[in-house]
Amino acid sequence: MHQYNVYQFLKEKKRPFILSSGSSLGSNRYAFHWSGDNYANFTFLKASIINNFMFGLWGIQMIGSDICGFSGNTT
């Protein structure tokens, strides 16, 4: 319930926004999920799209990833 505690604290400060790269049971209620860094190639781009759809099936709607990548040549 770590994300719940953080959410309650931030709610008191009027800023309940949590962006997490790790998920646990029930985290979709309190946090947005970031799937992590990608390399700048189409293999990682394809995997990130599949990853985002899978998280949607698991009930985590707010999911995102690095589309352009962080390493390599982004063309």
PDB file with one MODEL, atoms N, CA, C and O in Angstrom:
MODEL        1
ATOM      1  N   MET A   1       0.806  -1.194   0.000  1.00  0.00           N
ATOM      2  CA  MET A   1       0.000   0.000   0.000  1.00  0.00           C
ATOM      3  C   MET A   1       0.852   1.262   0.000  1.00  0.00           C
ATOM      4  O   MET A   1       0.409   2.320   0.446  1.00  0.00           O
ATOM      5  N   HIS A   2       2.060   1.146  -0.496  1.00  0.00           N
ATOM      6  CA  HIS A   2       2.954   2.297  -0.533  1.00  0.00           C
ATOM      7  C   HIS A   2       2.368   3.421  -1.379  1.00  0.00           C
ATOM      8  O   HIS A   2       2.414   4.583  -0.973  1.00  0.00           O
ATOM      9  N   GLN A   3       1.815   3.096  -2.556  1.00  0.00           N
ATOM     10  CA  GLN A   3       1.280   4.135  -3.431  1.00  0.00           C
ATOM     11  C   GLN A   3       0.039   4.781  -2.816  1.00  0.00           C
ATOM     12  O   GLN A   3      -0.216   5.963  -3.049  1.00  0.00           O
ATOM     13  N   TYR A   4      -0.728   4.035  -2.044  1.00  0.00           N
ATOM     14  CA  TYR A   4      -1.884   4.606  -1.359  1.00  0.00           C
ATOM     15  C   TYR A   4      -1.435   5.656  -0.342  1.00  0.00           C
ATOM     16  O   TYR A   4      -2.031   6.729  -0.251  1.00  0.00           O
ATOM     17  N   ASN A   5      -0.399   5.352   0.412  1.00  0.00           N
ATOM     18  CA  ASN A   5       0.102   6.301   1.412  1.00  0.00           C
ATOM     19  C   ASN A   5       0.640   7.570   0.751  1.00  0.00           C
ATOM     20  O   ASN A   5       0.404   8.676   1.237  1.00  0.00           O
ATOM     21  N   VAL A   6       1.360   7.406  -0.353  1.00  0.00           N
ATOM     22  CA  VAL A   6       1.873   8.566  -1.074  1.00  0.00           C
ATOM     23  C   VAL A   6       0.711   9.380  -1.632  1.00  0.00           C
ATOM     24  O   VAL A   6       0.731  10.610  -1.589  1.00  0.00           O
ATOM     25  N   TYR A   7      -0.299   8.692  -2.155  1.00  0.00           N
ATOM     26  CA  TYR A   7      -1.467   9.385  -2.699  1.00  0.00           C
ATOM     27  C   TYR A   7      -2.182  10.204  -1.624  1.00  0.00           C
ATOM     28  O   TYR A   7      -2.561  11.350  -1.865  1.00  0.00           O
ATOM     29  N   GLN A   8      -2.364   9.624  -0.450  1.00  0.00           N
ATOM     30  CA  GLN A   8      -3.032  10.333   0.639  1.00  0.00           C
ATOM     31  C   GLN A   8      -2.240  11.563   1.067  1.00  0.00           C
ATOM     32  O   GLN A   8      -2.825  12.610   1.345  1.00  0.00           O
ATOM     33  N   PHE A   9      -0.919  11.446   1.122  1.00  0.00           N
ATOM     34  CA  PHE A   9      -0.083  12.580   1.481  1.00  0.00           C
ATOM     35  C   PHE A   9      -0.194  13.692   0.437  1.00  0.00           C
ATOM     36  O   PHE A   9      -0.365  14.861   0.784  1.00  0.00           O
ATOM     37  N   LEU A  10      -0.096  13.318  -0.855  1.00  0.00           N
ATOM     38  CA  LEU A  10      -0.161  14.322  -1.910  1.00  0.00           C
ATOM     39  C   LEU A  10      -1.560  14.923  -2.046  1.00  0.00           C
ATOM     40  O   LEU A  10      -1.709  16.068  -2.471  1.00  0.00           O
ATOM     41  N   LYS A  11      -2.570  14.157  -1.690  1.00  0.00           N
ATOM     42  CA  LYS A  11      -3.934  14.671  -1.738  1.00  0.00           C
ATOM     43  C   LYS A  11      -4.118  15.811  -0.740  1.00  0.00           C
ATOM     44  O   LYS A  11      -4.839  16.771  -1.014  1.00  0.00           O
ATOM     45  N   GLU A  12      -3.473  15.707   0.405  1.00  0.00           N
ATOM     46  CA  GLU A  12      -3.514  16.794   1.389  1.00  0.00           C
ATOM     47  C   GLU A  12      -2.847  18.053   0.855  1.00  0.00           C
ATOM     48  O   GLU A  12      -3.239  19.165   1.209  1.00  0.00           O
ATOM     49  N   LYS A  13      -1.845  17.885   0.008  1.00  0.00           N
ATOM     50  CA  LYS A  13      -1.125  19.025  -0.584  1.00  0.00           C
ATOM     51  C   LYS A  13      -1.794  19.501  -1.879  1.00  0.00           C
ATOM     52  O   LYS A  13      -1.283  20.406  -2.539  1.00  0.00           O
ATOM     53  N   LYS A  14      -2.928  18.902  -2.245  1.00  0.00           N
ATOM     54  CA  LYS A  14      -3.700  19.248  -3.453  1.00  0.00           C
ATOM     55  C   LYS A  14      -2.985  18.876  -4.749  1.00  0.00           C
ATOM     56  O   LYS A  14      -3.271  19.468  -5.790  1.00  0.00           O
ATOM     57  N   ARG A  15      -2.066  17.916  -4.717  1.00  0.00           N
ATOM     58  CA  ARG A  15      -1.367  17.479  -5.924  1.00  0.00           C
ATOM     59  C   ARG A  15      -1.224  15.952  -5.951  1.00  0.00           C
ATOM     60  O   ARG A  15      -0.109  15.439  -5.855  1.00  0.00           O
ATOM     61  N   PRO A  16      -2.322  15.233  -6.078  1.00  0.00           N
ATOM     62  CA  PRO A  16      -2.221  13.768  -6.042  1.00  0.00           C
ATOM     63  C   PRO A  16      -1.862  13.160  -7.400  1.00  0.00           C
ATOM     64  O   PRO A  16      -2.699  12.515  -8.030  1.00  0.00           O
ATOM     65  N   PHE A  17      -0.628  13.361  -7.850  1.00  0.00           N
ATOM     66  CA  PHE A  17      -0.143  12.786  -9.108  1.00  0.00           C
ATOM     67  C   PHE A  17       1.054  11.905  -8.810  1.00  0.00           C
ATOM     68  O   PHE A  17       2.058  12.380  -8.279  1.00  0.00           O
ATOM     69  N   ILE A  18       0.958  10.633  -9.144  1.00  0.00           N
ATOM     70  CA  ILE A  18       2.048   9.683  -8.922  1.00  0.00           C
ATOM     71  C   ILE A  18       2.357   9.009 -10.251  1.00  0.00           C
ATOM     72  O   ILE A  18       1.466   8.447 -10.887  1.00  0.00           O
ATOM     73  N   LEU A  19       3.603   9.063 -10.669  1.00  0.00           N
ATOM     74  CA  LEU A  19       4.070   8.382 -11.870  1.00  0.00           C
ATOM     75  C   LEU A  19       5.049   7.309 -11.415  1.00  0.00           C
ATOM     76  O   LEU A  19       6.100   7.617 -10.854  1.00  0.00           O
ATOM     77  N   SER A  20       4.704   6.065 -11.655  1.00  0.00           N
ATOM     78  CA  SER A  20       5.477   4.952 -11.123  1.00  0.00           C
ATOM     79  C   SER A  20       5.987   4.072 -12.255  1.00  0.00           C
ATOM     80  O   SER A  20       5.317   3.908 -13.275  1.00  0.00           O
ATOM     81  N   SER A  21       7.167   3.512 -12.070  1.00  0.00           N
ATOM     82  CA  SER A  21       7.675   2.541 -13.043  1.00  0.00           C
ATOM     83  C   SER A  21       7.518   1.113 -12.530  1.00  0.00           C
ATOM     84  O   SER A  21       7.860   0.161 -13.231  1.00  0.00           O
ATOM     85  N   GLY A  22       7.015   0.963 -11.344  1.00  0.00           N
ATOM     86  CA  GLY A  22       6.741  -0.353 -10.783  1.00  0.00           C
ATOM     87  C   GLY A  22       5.288  -0.444 -10.361  1.00  0.00           C
ATOM     88  O   GLY A  22       4.720   0.523  -9.854  1.00  0.00           O
ATOM     89  N   SER A  23       4.693  -1.593 -10.569  1.00  0.00           N
ATOM     90  CA  SER A  23       3.277  -1.752 -10.251  1.00  0.00           C
ATOM     91  C   SER A  23       3.078  -2.860  -9.226  1.00  0.00           C
ATOM     92  O   SER A  23       3.868  -3.798  -9.121  1.00  0.00           O
ATOM     93  N   SER A  24       2.013  -2.716  -8.492  1.00  0.00           N
ATOM     94  CA  SER A  24       1.595  -3.758  -7.578  1.00  0.00           C
ATOM     95  C   SER A  24       0.082  -3.870  -7.657  1.00  0.00           C
ATOM     96  O   SER A  24      -0.561  -3.076  -8.343  1.00  0.00           O
ATOM     97  N   LEU A  25      -0.479  -4.821  -6.982  1.00  0.00           N
ATOM     98  CA  LEU A  25      -1.912  -5.043  -7.006  1.00  0.00           C
ATOM     99  C   LEU A  25      -2.641  -3.802  -6.499  1.00  0.00           C
ATOM    100  O   LEU A  25      -2.396  -3.355  -5.378  1.00  0.00           O
ATOM    101  N   GLY A  26      -3.523  -3.251  -7.304  1.00  0.00           N
ATOM    102  CA  GLY A  26      -4.285  -2.078  -6.919  1.00  0.00           C
ATOM    103  C   GLY A  26      -3.630  -0.750  -7.218  1.00  0.00           C
ATOM    104  O   GLY A  26      -4.193   0.296  -6.895  1.00  0.00           O
ATOM    105  N   SER A  27      -2.457  -0.758  -7.827  1.00  0.00           N
ATOM    106  CA  SER A  27      -1.770   0.514  -8.084  1.00  0.00           C
ATOM    107  C   SER A  27      -2.446   1.333  -9.168  1.00  0.00           C
ATOM    108  O   SER A  27      -2.203   2.536  -9.269  1.00  0.00           O
ATOM    109  N   ASN A  28      -3.296   0.706  -9.987  1.00  0.00           N
ATOM    110  CA  ASN A  28      -3.983   1.458 -11.032  1.00  0.00           C
ATOM    111  C   ASN A  28      -4.958   2.474 -10.460  1.00  0.00           C
ATOM    112  O   ASN A  28      -5.382   3.388 -11.168  1.00  0.00           O
ATOM    113  N   ARG A  29      -5.316   2.332  -9.208  1.00  0.00           N
ATOM    114  CA  ARG A  29      -6.245   3.264  -8.590  1.00  0.00           C
ATOM    115  C   ARG A  29      -5.567   4.570  -8.174  1.00  0.00           C
ATOM    116  O   ARG A  29      -6.216   5.615  -8.117  1.00  0.00           O
ATOM    117  N   TYR A  30      -4.279   4.515  -7.888  1.00  0.00           N
ATOM    118  CA  TYR A  30      -3.593   5.669  -7.324  1.00  0.00           C
ATOM    119  C   TYR A  30      -2.440   6.212  -8.154  1.00  0.00           C
ATOM    120  O   TYR A  30      -1.979   7.323  -7.891  1.00  0.00           O
ATOM    121  N   ALA A  31      -1.958   5.472  -9.145  1.00  0.00           N
ATOM    122  CA  ALA A  31      -0.745   5.893  -9.846  1.00  0.00           C
ATOM    123  C   ALA A  31      -0.867   5.689 -11.352  1.00  0.00           C
ATOM    124  O   ALA A  31      -1.600   4.819 -11.823  1.00  0.00           O
ATOM    125  N   PHE A  32      -0.131   6.513 -12.094  1.00  0.00           N
ATOM    126  CA  PHE A  32       0.059   6.315 -13.517  1.00  0.00           C
ATOM    127  C   PHE A  32       1.313   5.472 -13.686  1.00  0.00           C
ATOM    128  O   PHE A  32       2.218   5.535 -12.854  1.00  0.00           O
ATOM    129  N   HIS A  33       1.379   4.690 -14.746  1.00  0.00           N
ATOM    130  CA  HIS A  33       2.509   3.776 -14.924  1.00  0.00           C
ATOM    131  C   HIS A  33       3.350   4.206 -16.120  1.00  0.00           C
ATOM    132  O   HIS A  33       2.822   4.556 -17.175  1.00  0.00           O
ATOM    133  N   TRP A  34       4.649   4.174 -15.938  1.00  0.00           N
ATOM    134  CA  TRP A  34       5.609   4.440 -16.999  1.00  0.00           C
ATOM    135  C   TRP A  34       6.384   3.153 -17.224  1.00  0.00           C
ATOM    136  O   TRP A  34       6.976   2.605 -16.295  1.00  0.00           O
ATOM    137  N   SER A  35       6.378   2.666 -18.477  1.00  0.00           N
ATOM    138  CA  SER A  35       6.960   1.348 -18.737  1.00  0.00           C
ATOM    139  C   SER A  35       8.477   1.356 -18.840  1.00  0.00           C
ATOM    140  O   SER A  35       9.088   0.290 -18.913  1.00  0.00           O
ATOM    141  N   GLY A  36       9.093   2.518 -18.846  1.00  0.00           N
ATOM    142  CA  GLY A  36      10.549   2.561 -18.810  1.00  0.00           C
ATOM    143  C   GLY A  36      11.168   3.063 -20.096  1.00  0.00           C
ATOM    144  O   GLY A  36      10.474   3.458 -21.033  1.00  0.00           O
ATOM    145  N   ASP A  37      12.487   3.039 -20.118  1.00  0.00           N
ATOM    146  CA  ASP A  37      13.244   3.547 -21.261  1.00  0.00           C
ATOM    147  C   ASP A  37      13.222   2.561 -22.422  1.00  0.00           C
ATOM    148  O   ASP A  37      13.146   1.348 -22.223  1.00  0.00           O
ATOM    149  N   ASN A  38      13.287   3.089 -23.618  1.00  0.00           N
ATOM    150  CA  ASN A  38      13.377   2.292 -24.837  1.00  0.00           C
ATOM    151  C   ASN A  38      14.612   2.703 -25.626  1.00  0.00           C
ATOM    152  O   ASN A  38      15.063   3.847 -25.554  1.00  0.00           O
ATOM    153  N   TYR A  39      15.148   1.752 -26.379  1.00  0.00           N
ATOM    154  CA  TYR A  39      16.172   2.090 -27.362  1.00  0.00           C
ATOM    155  C   TYR A  39      15.491   2.648 -28.593  1.00  0.00           C
ATOM    156  O   TYR A  39      14.308   2.393 -28.822  1.00  0.00           O
ATOM    157  N   ALA A  40      16.219   3.400 -29.378  1.00  0.00           N
ATOM    158  CA  ALA A  40      15.648   4.052 -30.553  1.00  0.00           C
ATOM    159  C   ALA A  40      15.679   3.110 -31.750  1.00  0.00           C
ATOM    160  O   ALA A  40      16.445   3.321 -32.690  1.00  0.00           O
ATOM    161  N   ASN A  41      14.859   2.085 -31.716  1.00  0.00           N
ATOM    162  CA  ASN A  41      14.688   1.221 -32.879  1.00  0.00           C
ATOM    163  C   ASN A  41      13.263   0.669 -32.886  1.00  0.00           C
ATOM    164  O   ASN A  41      12.536   0.761 -31.897  1.00  0.00           O
ATOM    165  N   PHE A  42      12.887   0.094 -34.024  1.00  0.00           N
ATOM    166  CA  PHE A  42      11.505  -0.349 -34.174  1.00  0.00           C
ATOM    167  C   PHE A  42      11.171  -1.573 -33.334  1.00  0.00           C
ATOM    168  O   PHE A  42      10.001  -1.793 -33.022  1.00  0.00           O
ATOM    169  N   THR A  43      12.144  -2.363 -32.964  1.00  0.00           N
ATOM    170  CA  THR A  43      11.884  -3.513 -32.107  1.00  0.00           C
ATOM    171  C   THR A  43      11.365  -3.061 -30.746  1.00  0.00           C
ATOM    172  O   THR A  43      10.386  -3.611 -30.240  1.00  0.00           O
ATOM    173  N   PHE A  44      12.006  -2.077 -30.160  1.00  0.00           N
ATOM    174  CA  PHE A  44      11.562  -1.562 -28.871  1.00  0.00           C
ATOM    175  C   PHE A  44      10.252  -0.786 -28.997  1.00  0.00           C
ATOM    176  O   PHE A  44       9.423  -0.817 -28.087  1.00  0.00           O
ATOM    177  N   LEU A  45      10.061  -0.088 -30.124  1.00  0.00           N
ATOM    178  CA  LEU A  45       8.804   0.615 -30.340  1.00  0.00           C
ATOM    179  C   LEU A  45       7.642  -0.370 -30.412  1.00  0.00           C
ATOM    180  O   LEU A  45       6.590  -0.135 -29.818  1.00  0.00           O
ATOM    181  N   LYS A  46       7.827  -1.463 -31.130  1.00  0.00           N
ATOM    182  CA  LYS A  46       6.790  -2.495 -31.229  1.00  0.00           C
ATOM    183  C   LYS A  46       6.518  -3.121 -29.863  1.00  0.00           C
ATOM    184  O   LYS A  46       5.362  -3.333 -29.496  1.00  0.00           O
ATOM    185  N   ALA A  47       7.564  -3.412 -29.121  1.00  0.00           N
ATOM    186  CA  ALA A  47       7.385  -4.009 -27.792  1.00  0.00           C
ATOM    187  C   ALA A  47       6.675  -3.048 -26.840  1.00  0.00           C
ATOM    188  O   ALA A  47       5.893  -3.489 -25.998  1.00  0.00           O
ATOM    189  N   SER A  48       6.933  -1.749 -26.957  1.00  0.00           N
ATOM    190  CA  SER A  48       6.281  -0.797 -26.057  1.00  0.00           C
ATOM    191  C   SER A  48       4.794  -0.684 -26.354  1.00  0.00           C
ATOM    192  O   SER A  48       3.997  -0.493 -25.435  1.00  0.00           O
ATOM    193  N   ILE A  49       4.402  -0.799 -27.627  1.00  0.00           N
ATOM    194  CA  ILE A  49       2.980  -0.762 -27.969  1.00  0.00           C
ATOM    195  C   ILE A  49       2.271  -1.988 -27.404  1.00  0.00           C
ATOM    196  O   ILE A  49       1.187  -1.871 -26.834  1.00  0.00           O
ATOM    197  N   ILE A  50       2.871  -3.147 -27.559  1.00  0.00           N
ATOM    198  CA  ILE A  50       2.292  -4.374 -26.998  1.00  0.00           C
ATOM    199  C   ILE A  50       2.208  -4.271 -25.482  1.00  0.00           C
ATOM    200  O   ILE A  50       1.208  -4.661 -24.881  1.00  0.00           O
ATOM    201  N   ASN A  51       3.263  -3.743 -24.867  1.00  0.00           N
ATOM    202  CA  ASN A  51       3.294  -3.577 -23.415  1.00  0.00           C
ATOM    203  C   ASN A  51       2.160  -2.664 -22.943  1.00  0.00           C
ATOM    204  O   ASN A  51       1.501  -2.955 -21.945  1.00  0.00           O
ATOM    205  N   ASN A  52       1.937  -1.570 -23.655  1.00  0.00           N
ATOM    206  CA  ASN A  52       0.876  -0.646 -23.271  1.00  0.00           C
ATOM    207  C   ASN A  52      -0.505  -1.295 -23.388  1.00  0.00           C
ATOM    208  O   ASN A  52      -1.359  -1.093 -22.525  1.00  0.00           O
ATOM    209  N   PHE A  53      -0.728  -2.069 -24.447  1.00  0.00           N
ATOM    210  CA  PHE A  53      -2.000  -2.767 -24.577  1.00  0.00           C
ATOM    211  C   PHE A  53      -2.197  -3.801 -23.472  1.00  0.00           C
ATOM    212  O   PHE A  53      -3.304  -3.954 -22.956  1.00  0.00           O
ATOM    213  N   MET A  54      -1.142  -4.504 -23.111  1.00  0.00           N
ATOM    214  CA  MET A  54      -1.256  -5.522 -22.055  1.00  0.00           C
ATOM    215  C   MET A  54      -1.594  -4.889 -20.709  1.00  0.00           C
ATOM    216  O   MET A  54      -2.413  -5.426 -19.963  1.00  0.00           O
ATOM    217  N   PHE A  55      -0.972  -3.755 -20.391  1.00  0.00           N
ATOM    218  CA  PHE A  55      -1.310  -3.082 -19.145  1.00  0.00           C
ATOM    219  C   PHE A  55      -2.757  -2.615 -19.156  1.00  0.00           C
ATOM    220  O   PHE A  55      -3.409  -2.616 -18.112  1.00  0.00           O
ATOM    221  N   GLY A  56      -3.276  -2.213 -20.325  1.00  0.00           N
ATOM    222  CA  GLY A  56      -4.682  -1.852 -20.436  1.00  0.00           C
ATOM    223  C   GLY A  56      -5.586  -3.029 -20.152  1.00  0.00           C
ATOM    224  O   GLY A  56      -6.628  -2.872 -19.515  1.00  0.00           O
ATOM    225  N   LEU A  57      -5.204  -4.212 -20.616  1.00  0.00           N
ATOM    226  CA  LEU A  57      -5.990  -5.416 -20.329  1.00  0.00           C
ATOM    227  C   LEU A  57      -5.955  -5.773 -18.847  1.00  0.00           C
ATOM    228  O   LEU A  57      -6.912  -6.342 -18.321  1.00  0.00           O
ATOM    229  N   TRP A  58      -4.869  -5.446 -18.179  1.00  0.00           N
ATOM    230  CA  TRP A  58      -4.738  -5.744 -16.755  1.00  0.00           C
ATOM    231  C   TRP A  58      -5.409  -4.698 -15.867  1.00  0.00           C
ATOM    232  O   TRP A  58      -5.419  -4.834 -14.644  1.00  0.00           O
ATOM    233  N   GLY A  59      -5.977  -3.642 -16.488  1.00  0.00           N
ATOM    234  CA  GLY A  59      -6.714  -2.656 -15.714  1.00  0.00           C
ATOM    235  C   GLY A  59      -5.965  -1.368 -15.433  1.00  0.00           C
ATOM    236  O   GLY A  59      -6.489  -0.495 -14.741  1.00  0.00           O
ATOM    237  N   ILE A  60      -4.766  -1.228 -15.945  1.00  0.00           N
ATOM    238  CA  ILE A  60      -4.013   0.013 -15.753  1.00  0.00           C
ATOM    239  C   ILE A  60      -4.161   0.827 -17.034  1.00  0.00           C
ATOM    240  O   ILE A  60      -3.509   0.546 -18.039  1.00  0.00           O
ATOM    241  N   GLN A  61      -5.027   1.842 -16.986  1.00  0.00           N
ATOM    242  CA  GLN A  61      -5.337   2.599 -18.185  1.00  0.00           C
ATOM    243  C   GLN A  61      -4.313   3.676 -18.483  1.00  0.00           C
ATOM    244  O   GLN A  61      -4.019   3.930 -19.651  1.00  0.00           O
ATOM    245  N   MET A  62      -3.774   4.302 -17.486  1.00  0.00           N
ATOM    246  CA  MET A  62      -2.838   5.407 -17.694  1.00  0.00           C
ATOM    247  C   MET A  62      -1.416   4.840 -17.755  1.00  0.00           C
ATOM    248  O   MET A  62      -0.747   4.692 -16.732  1.00  0.00           O
ATOM    249  N   ILE A  63      -0.972   4.530 -18.966  1.00  0.00           N
ATOM    250  CA  ILE A  63       0.331   3.904 -19.181  1.00  0.00           C
ATOM    251  C   ILE A  63       1.058   4.665 -20.282  1.00  0.00           C
ATOM    252  O   ILE A  63       0.427   5.142 -21.226  1.00  0.00           O
ATOM    253  N   GLY A  64       2.357   4.781 -20.174  1.00  0.00           N
ATOM    254  CA  GLY A  64       3.138   5.447 -21.201  1.00  0.00           C
ATOM    255  C   GLY A  64       4.555   4.925 -21.254  1.00  0.00           C
ATOM    256  O   GLY A  64       5.039   4.299 -20.311  1.00  0.00           O
ATOM    257  N   SER A  65       5.215   5.189 -22.369  1.00  0.00           N
ATOM    258  CA  SER A  65       6.606   4.774 -22.542  1.00  0.00           C
ATOM    259  C   SER A  65       7.346   5.833 -23.337  1.00  0.00           C
ATOM    260  O   SER A  65       6.733   6.739 -23.902  1.00  0.00           O
ATOM    261  N   ASP A  66       8.664   5.719 -23.380  1.00  0.00           N
ATOM    262  CA  ASP A  66       9.479   6.618 -24.194  1.00  0.00           C
ATOM    263  C   ASP A  66       9.372   6.177 -25.654  1.00  0.00           C
ATOM    264  O   ASP A  66       9.902   5.133 -26.034  1.00  0.00           O
ATOM    265  N   ILE A  67       8.693   6.970 -26.459  1.00  0.00           N
ATOM    266  CA  ILE A  67       8.487   6.594 -27.851  1.00  0.00           C
ATOM    267  C   ILE A  67       9.759   6.760 -28.669  1.00  0.00           C
ATOM    268  O   ILE A  67      10.111   5.870 -29.443  1.00  0.00           O
ATOM    269  N   CYS A  68      10.453   7.880 -28.514  1.00  0.00           N
ATOM    270  CA  CYS A  68      11.620   8.141 -29.361  1.00  0.00           C
ATOM    271  C   CYS A  68      12.867   7.392 -28.892  1.00  0.00           C
ATOM    272  O   CYS A  68      13.826   7.272 -29.654  1.00  0.00           O
ATOM    273  N   GLY A  69      12.877   6.899 -27.685  1.00  0.00           N
ATOM    274  CA  GLY A  69      14.041   6.188 -27.197  1.00  0.00           C
ATOM    275  C   GLY A  69      15.076   7.121 -26.593  1.00  0.00           C
ATOM    276  O   GLY A  69      14.975   8.342 -26.712  1.00  0.00           O
ATOM    277  N   PHE A  70      16.058   6.539 -25.952  1.00  0.00           N
ATOM    278  CA  PHE A  70      17.095   7.332 -25.293  1.00  0.00           C
ATOM    279  C   PHE A  70      18.484   6.971 -25.777  1.00  0.00           C
ATOM    280  O   PHE A  70      19.438   7.683 -25.461  1.00  0.00           O
ATOM    281  N   SER A  71      18.637   5.904 -26.526  1.00  0.00           N
ATOM    282  CA  SER A  71      19.946   5.479 -26.991  1.00  0.00           C
ATOM    283  C   SER A  71      19.846   5.048 -28.450  1.00  0.00           C
ATOM    284  O   SER A  71      18.912   4.351 -28.846  1.00  0.00           O
ATOM    285  N   GLY A  72      20.797   5.464 -29.216  1.00  0.00           N
ATOM    286  CA  GLY A  72      20.789   5.123 -30.637  1.00  0.00           C
ATOM    287  C   GLY A  72      20.377   6.311 -31.485  1.00  0.00           C
ATOM    288  O   GLY A  72      20.219   7.423 -30.980  1.00  0.00           O
ATOM    289  N   ASN A  73      20.205   6.071 -32.768  1.00  0.00           N
ATOM    290  CA  ASN A  73      19.875   7.114 -33.725  1.00  0.00           C
ATOM    291  C   ASN A  73      18.362   7.162 -33.925  1.00  0.00           C
ATOM    292  O   ASN A  73      17.782   6.214 -34.454  1.00  0.00           O
ATOM    293  N   THR A  74      17.726   8.237 -33.516  1.00  0.00           N
ATOM    294  CA  THR A  74      16.283   8.382 -33.718  1.00  0.00           C
ATOM    295  C   THR A  74      16.036   9.017 -35.069  1.00  0.00           C
ATOM    296  O   THR A  74      16.273  10.211 -35.253  1.00  0.00           O
ATOM    297  N   THR A  75      15.557   8.219 -36.021  1.00  0.00           N
ATOM    298  CA  THR A  75      15.278   8.721 -37.365  1.00  0.00           C
ATOM    299  C   THR A  75      13.787   8.885 -37.562  1.00  0.00           C
ATOM    300  O   THR A  75      13.348   9.299 -38.635  1.00  0.00           O
TER     301      THR A  75
ENDMDL
END
